[in-house]
Amino acid sequence: MPAPFVSSVMEVEKAWLDYNGHMNMAYYNVLFDRGGEEALDLLGLGAAYARDRKLTTYTAEIHVCYVRELHLGDKVTATFHLLDHDEKRFRVYQELHHVDGWLSATSETLSLHVDMNGPKVAPFPQDIMASLDAMRSAHAALPTPERAGRSIGIKRKPA
């Protein structure tokens, strides 16, 4: 398992630009999602899993930090660092890096494993749990990302 997983190169599309001339905030999530899908495929949790086994994942919570703007034609990759998982959930930290190396944005996500027949949250099958265990083991050697676990707040100077 690559540690962290790094997606293929993706490019900012014209339809994603806002009136400020940079990529609209919503499309950072599109890039994180597309890069994450490649990692989910590696884990056995991709589109074929949903189609064939009627099991999938839903996003329960996401926190995005915008570090540096992306513009039309910029090329990026998305990392996928599995921070934690249990029998029904997994927590992932991702970074979008411009191909020149600089950090554009970060994302931390909590996802749920869902039986589409309910839909309801359900335990991972044994084979998927083994894949998650293998990735988590490989990613355990990575340092905890500085931006993981952040909360939103306004820092005040002491009076």
N, C-alpha and C positions, 0 to 999 in steps of 0.2 A: 504494500500500500504506500503510495507516495505521501510524504509528510512535509508540508501540507500538500493536498491535491491542488494542482494548478490547471485551470481550464484552457481550452484552445483560445486563440486570439479572436476578439469580437470588436466590431467597429460601431462608433456612434453614427446613427442614421439621421438624415435630414428631418424626418417627421418628429424626432425627439427634441428638437430645439424649441426653446420658448422665446418670448419677446425680448429677453435680455441677451439673446445670441449664444446662450450656452445650453447644455442639456438640462431639460426639465427634471426636477427631483424624482418624479415617478419612474423615470427610465433607468435610474440607478438601480432600482429594485428589479427591473427587467434584466439588466446585466447580471446582477447577483443571482437571480433566478435561473437564467440560462447557464451560467457557470456552475451553479449548484446542481442543475439537472445532470450535468456530465458526471459529477461525483455520485449522485444518487444512482445513476446507471451502473457505475462501478460497484456500488453496494448492493445492487439488485433491486433498488426501490424506484426505478424509473417508469416511463410510460408503459412498457411491456408488463411490468408488475401490476399496474392498475388494470390494464386491459385483461390480462390472463388470470390473475388471482383475485380480482375485485377487492384489492387492498391498496391503500395509498397513504400519502401524508398530507396533512393540513398545517398551515402556519398558524400558530396560536399567538405569537408575539414576535415583533421585530423592532430593532433599534438601529437606525442608520445615522452615521456621522459623515457629513460632507466636508472633505478636507481641501480639495482643490478641484476647480471646475473642469469639466470636459466639454469639448467643442466638436463640431462636425468633422467627421473623418478620424477623430482620435481612435487609436487602437488600444485595447486593454485586455488584461486577463483577470480572472477572479480566482482567488484562493478559496479553499474549503478546509477548515480546521475543526474537526469534531472534538468539542470540549468535554462533552458528557452525554450519557444516555442511560436509560433504564428500560424496563420491559415495554413501555408504551410511548416514550418520548426521546427526542435527541436535541441537543443544543449545539449550534454551529456558529463559529466566528468566520467571517469572510473579509477579504480586502480586495478592492479594485486597484490594480496597478497599471499605469500607462506603460506601454511597451518600452518607453525610455527609462522606466524604473521608479518613477515617483508615485506616491500614494494619492489616489483620488478620493476614495471613500471606504468606510468600513460598515459592516453589518453584523449584528448578532441576532440569531433567530432561535426560537423554541418551536419545534414542530411536533405534531402528534401523529401517531400511527392510527389509521382509520379503516375500519371494515366498511366498505361502501354499501353493503347490504342493509346497514342501519339507517343512515350512517351512524357509527358509534366508535369511540376510541377503543382500541383492541391491542392485545399484546402482539409483538413481532413474532412471526414464525421462527423456528429454530435456526433455519439457514440464514435468515436476515440478521438475527441476533449474532450469529457467528461472524458475519461480515462487519457488523457494527463493532463487535469486540476486537476484531483484527485491525480495523481502522483506528479505533480508540487507542489500542496498544501502540500502534505506529505513531500516532499523534501525541501520545503521552510524553515522548521525548522532546517535543517542542516547548519552548517557553510559553507561559501564559501570556496572551497578548495584552499589552498595556491598556488597550481600549475596551477589552472585554469586561462586562459587568458594570458598565457605566450607567448612571441614571441621569435624568434630565433635572436641572435645577439652575437657579441664578445664584452665583457666588456673590456674597456681600462682603464688603470691607468692614472690619470692626469699627464701631462708632467711636 
